[in-house]
Amino acid sequence: GCVNFCSYCIIPYTRGPVRSAPLELAVQQAKELADQGFREIVVTGIEIASWGVDLPGKPSMVTLIEAICQAVPNLRVRLGSLEPRVVTEEFCRILAKYENLCPHFHLSMQSGCDTVLARMKRKYDTARYYESVELLRKYFPGCALTTDMIVAFPGETEEEFEESLTFIRKCAFAEMHIFPYSRRPGTPADKMPGQHPNTVKEDRSRRAIAVASEMTRDYGRRMAGTIQEILFEEAHLGIWSGHAPNYVRVSVKSDEDLHNQVRRVRILGDGADGCAFGEIVES
């Protein structure tokens, strides 16, 4: 559940308040997955930054992540979507110690314009959001930052949209998910004036996707020449693909069965489909 009550979101009404899995249960599940042969786990939920608010003593999410990283040191631990305010100096300082924590952080954004964020009832502004961006890059150099963005929110002007585009360029995301605003009956945003027609939604989606795609290409180009540990997942016509710790998809040509193996790969470049390609290097 979630209790943030963003003006566009129906989740608090349909799924109720936060219900945290106890720390001991989460650690047990992680160990069980490790015993079953999984190589990576994702800590996820509707709003994982609120984990612990309903538990005795109100433990923080850092406590949970630290316990899981310690419990399964040979597994990758990847975090789900994060509320920006959970990223503090202490958050980064503690978690940067764990080599099995994936350097990939999905910071929920929704808009890069303060006036739109206020109408969305988000609990941060762009200054606080960018503080999280800088902290993560300080403690996790080269990490991938990804996000979501809603375009054509009710009342969003062309100037506000352009402000958002400027902000996402400043953040230089590795990848973005762009969504046109979708009305949800029963939410405050559904009754807001300034509902945009589909033509505006489509135009702004296209323009935002163009900026996001260029940032993704820029991030991929910077990986060229680096050696990444790739967890291979599937093959097609002799081409194996999997994900780097930063969640960039990487493919290699190989006759080996690489399924569920982690291998060191030298990144040679990025393909037109956004999937980097490389060659396996021996340890």
C-alpha positions in Angstrom: 0.0 0.0 0.0 0.8 3.7 0.1 -0.2 6.7 2.1 1.3 9.5 0.0 -2.0 10.3 -1.8 -0.4 11.9 -4.9 -3.2 13.7 -6.7 -3.1 11.4 -9.8 -2.8 8.0 -8.1 -5.6 5.6 -7.1 -3.4 3.2 -5.2 -4.0 4.5 -1.6 -7.8 4.2 -2.2 -7.6 0.7 -3.7 -4.8 -1.0 -1.8 -4.8 0.8 1.5 -1.9 1.8 3.8 1.7 0.5 3.9 2.1 -3.2 5.0 5.8 -4.0 5.5 7.2 -7.5 5.4 9.1 -8.0 8.6 12.9 -7.8 8.3 13.3 -11.5 9.4 10.9 -12.7 6.7 12.6 -10.6 3.9 16.0 -12.0 4.9 14.7 -15.5 5.0 13.2 -15.1 1.5 16.5 -13.8 0.2 18.4 -16.8 1.6 15.8 -19.2 0.1 16.2 -17.6 -3.3 20.0 -17.9 -3.0 19.7 -21.6 -2.1 17.4 -22.1 -5.2 20.2 -20.8 -7.5 19.0 -17.3 -8.3 21.8 -14.8 -8.9 19.9 -11.5 -8.4 17.0 -10.4 -6.3 15.0 -7.2 -6.5 13.7 -5.5 -3.4 10.4 -4.1 -4.5 6.9 -3.0 -3.5 4.5 -0.2 -4.1 6.5 2.3 -2.1 9.6 0.6 -0.6 10.9 3.9 0.9 8.1 3.6 3.4 9.2 0.1 4.5 9.1 -0.1 8.3 6.8 2.7 9.2 4.2 0.2 10.4 6.6 -2.1 12.2 7.7 -1.9 15.9 10.4 0.7 16.3 9.9 2.0 12.8 13.1 0.7 11.3 14.4 2.4 8.2 14.7 1.0 4.7 18.5 1.2 5.1 18.3 -1.4 7.9 16.4 -3.7 5.5 18.8 -3.4 2.6 21.8 -3.7 4.8 20.5 -6.9 6.3 19.6 -8.4 2.9 23.0 -7.5 1.4 24.8 -9.2 4.4 22.6 -12.3 4.2 23.2 -13.0 0.5 26.7 -11.6 -0.2 27.0 -13.6 -3.5 23.7 -12.4 -4.9 23.1 -9.1 -6.6 20.6 -7.0 -4.7 18.7 -4.5 -6.9 16.4 -1.8 -5.5 13.0 -1.0 -6.8 11.6 2.5 -7.3 12.8 4.9 -4.6 11.1 8.0 -3.2 13.9 10.7 -3.6 13.7 11.9 0.0 15.0 8.5 1.2 18.3 9.2 -0.4 20.4 11.0 2.2 24.1 11.2 3.0 23.7 8.4 5.6 21.7 6.2 3.1 24.5 6.5 0.6 27.4 6.2 3.1 26.0 3.0 4.6 24.9 1.2 1.4 28.0 2.1 -0.6 29.9 -0.5 1.5 28.1 -3.4 -0.1 29.6 -4.5 -3.4 26.6 -6.7 -4.2 24.2 -3.7 -4.2 23.6 -2.9 -7.8 24.6 0.7 -8.8 21.2 1.3 -10.4 18.7 3.6 -8.7 15.3 4.3 -10.0 14.4 7.7 -8.5 10.7 8.4 -8.9 10.3 11.9 -10.4 7.0 12.4 -12.4 7.8 16.0 -13.3 10.8 18.3 -13.5 8.8 21.4 -12.7 8.1 22.6 -9.2 4.6 24.0 -9.9 3.5 20.7 -11.5 5.0 18.7 -8.7 3.0 20.8 -6.2 -0.2 20.1 -8.1 0.7 16.4 -8.1 1.0 16.6 -4.3 4.5 15.1 -4.5 6.5 15.5 -1.3 9.7 17.1 -2.8 10.8 19.8 -5.2 13.4 19.7 -8.0 16.1 21.0 -5.6 15.6 18.1 -3.2 15.4 15.7 -6.1 18.7 16.9 -7.6 20.3 16.6 -4.2 19.5 12.9 -4.3 21.0 12.7 -7.8 24.3 14.3 -6.7 24.5 12.2 -3.6 24.1 8.9 -5.5 26.7 9.9 -8.1 29.1 10.9 -5.3 28.9 7.6 -3.5 28.2 5.3 -6.5 30.4 6.7 -9.3 29.1 5.8 -12.7 25.8 4.5 -11.4 22.7 4.4 -13.6 19.9 6.7 -12.6 16.5 6.0 -14.1 13.1 7.6 -13.6 9.5 8.0 -14.6 7.9 11.1 -16.0 4.3 12.0 -16.6 3.6 14.5 -19.4 0.6 16.6 -20.0 -0.6 16.6 -16.4 -3.8 18.7 -16.0 -2.9 22.4 -16.4 0.7 21.7 -17.5 1.7 24.7 -19.7 4.1 24.6 -22.5 6.5 26.6 -20.3 6.2 24.0 -17.5 6.8 21.2 -19.9 9.9 22.9 -21.2 11.1 23.3 -17.7 10.8 19.6 -17.1 12.8 18.9 -20.3 15.6 21.2 -19.0 15.6 19.5 -15.7 15.8 15.9 -17.1 18.8 17.0 -19.3 20.5 18.3 -16.1 19.9 15.0 -14.4 21.3 13.0 -17.4 19.3 9.9 -16.7 20.5 6.5 -18.1 16.9 5.6 -18.9 13.4 7.0 -18.5 9.8 5.8 -18.7 7.6 8.4 -20.2 3.9 8.3 -19.6 1.1 10.6 -20.8 -1.2 11.5 -18.0 -4.0 9.1 -17.6 -7.2 10.0 -15.7 -8.2 7.9 -12.7 -11.8 8.4 -11.5 -11.8 9.1 -7.8 -8.5 11.0 -7.7 -8.2 14.7 -7.3 -6.4 15.1 -10.6 -9.4 13.7 -12.4 -11.4 16.7 -11.5 -8.7 19.3 -12.2 -9.2 21.9 -14.9 -6.9 22.0 -17.9 -7.3 18.3 -19.0 -5.2 18.0 -22.2 -6.4 16.3 -25.4 -4.6 13.3 -26.8 -2.9 15.4 -29.4 -1.0 17.3 -26.7 -0.2 14.2 -24.8 1.2 12.5 -27.9 3.3 15.5 -28.8 4.8 15.9 -25.4 5.4 12.2 -25.0 7.3 12.2 -28.3 9.4 15.1 -27.4 10.2 13.8 -24.0 11.1 10.3 -25.4 13.5 12.0 -27.9 15.4 13.6 -25.0 15.4 10.5 -22.9 16.6 8.3 -25.8 19.6 10.6 -26.4 20.5 10.5 -22.7 20.3 6.7 -22.9 22.7 6.6 -25.9 25.1 9.0 -24.1 25.2 6.7 -21.0 25.7 3.7 -23.2 28.6 5.3 -25.1 30.4 6.0 -21.8 30.4 2.3 -21.0 32.5 1.5 -24.1 35.8 0.0 -23.1 34.8 -0.9 -19.6 34.5 -4.5 -18.3 31.2 -5.4 -16.7 29.9 -8.5 -15.0 26.9 -9.6 -17.0 24.2 -12.0 -15.6 23.2 -13.8 -18.7 19.5 -14.7 -19.1 18.6 -15.8 -22.6 19.9 -16.6 -26.1 18.6 -16.0 -29.6 20.4 -17.3 -32.7 23.7 -17.7 -30.9 23.5 -14.2 -29.2 23.3 -14.3 -25.4 22.0 -11.3 -23.5 21.8 -10.3 -19.9 22.1 -7.3 -17.6 25.1 -5.5 -16.1 24.8 -4.3 -12.5 23.7 -0.9 -13.7 20.9 -2.6 -15.6 22.2 -2.0 -19.1 21.4 -4.9 -21.3 24.4 -6.4 -22.9 24.7 -9.1 -25.6 27.6 -11.3 -26.7 28.1 -14.0 -29.4 28.8 -17.3 -27.8 28.3 -21.1 -28.3 28.4 -21.7 -24.6 25.4 -22.2 -22.4 25.6 -19.0 -20.4 22.2 -19.1 -18.8 22.3 -17.9 -15.2 26.0 -17.3 -15.3 27.8 -14.1 -14.4 30.7 -13.5 -16.8 33.1 -10.6 -17.3 32.4 -8.8 -20.6 34.4 -6.0 -22.3 31.9 -3.5 -23.7 32.7 -2.7 -27.3 29.8 -0.4 -28.2 26.1 0.1 -28.2 23.6 -1.2 -30.8 20.8 0.6 -32.5 18.3 -1.2 -30.2 19.9 0.3 -27.1 21.5 -3.1 -26.2 25.3 -2.8 -25.7 27.4 -5.5 -27.2 30.8 -6.9 -26.1 33.1 -9.9 -25.7 33.7 -12.3 -22.8 37.0 -11.8 -21.2 38.6 -14.5 -19.1 39.2 -13.9 -15.4 
